[in-house]
Structure formats: structure tokens, C-alpha cells
């Protein structure tokens, strides 16, 4: 008995097509989830940068409008909050972040003591702000800002 009509796939053809399809699906899966991971990393980094920008702009405003103000925090480095008290009082605090404040003296950055008073009429202040994510220690954002005022 011979088969005249040989339409259809053989077992080998079927296994090869399943293997190739599986490889393509794995590559698409990897690409998709790598994109999601990269998106989360960029989002976290952007949040750190936005927090630093907000701190610098708020501190600049207080520096330019106050005759004297103080900067206080619980510990430095790894502060859980920073309070700036001048004509306005503002507290920077986020449960997801740790803060470090450094003052630039020449070429060296030194940690600011836990209570620091600034007289904007006499001096400009060069601050380095470093914000670190508590969840991901390797995610940090650091910026240096000069707080100045026309004298």
C-alpha cells in the first residue's frame, strides 16, 4: 500500500519549527523584560535628580531672601531629613532616600556638621548634595551648587 498524497509535516519538521519558535519567543521575552528593568532604573535615577534639583532651587531661594538661616539634619552622612530654616522653613525628607551634605573648601569636600548657620550677606556657600536610594545603594545622584546673593 502506497500513499499517493503526502501533504502535511513530518515529525522532524514539526520539532524544528517548535524549536525555532521557542528561540524567537525567548529572545522577545528577554528584550521586553530588559526594557522594563531599564525603564525602572531610569525612573529611579530621575526621581533622585528631581529631588536634588528641588533642594537646590529651594535652598537658593532661602539663601537669596534670608539674612541668616540654618541647615540642620539628624546625621551626616546618611541623613534621613534636612531642614533649612530662614525666612521660610522647609524640610527635605523622603523615606526612600538618604542625604549627604558637603561644603567645598578649596578642592576638598567636607561633611557639614549637624547644625550649620549661614549668613548670605557675608558669604557664598558651595554645597555638594548627594542623594542615595535606600533600596538600591548603587543608585546615587550628586550635584554641586553655589548659593550666592548680590551683596
Secondary structure, 3 states (H helix, E strand, C coil): CCCCCCCCCCHHHHHHHHHHHHHHHHHHHHHHHHHHHHHHHHHHHHHHHHHHHHHHHHHHHHHHHCCCEEEEECCCCCECEEEEECCCEEEEECCCEEEEEEEEECCEEEECCCEEEECCCCCCEEEEEEEEECCCCCCEEEEEEEECCCC
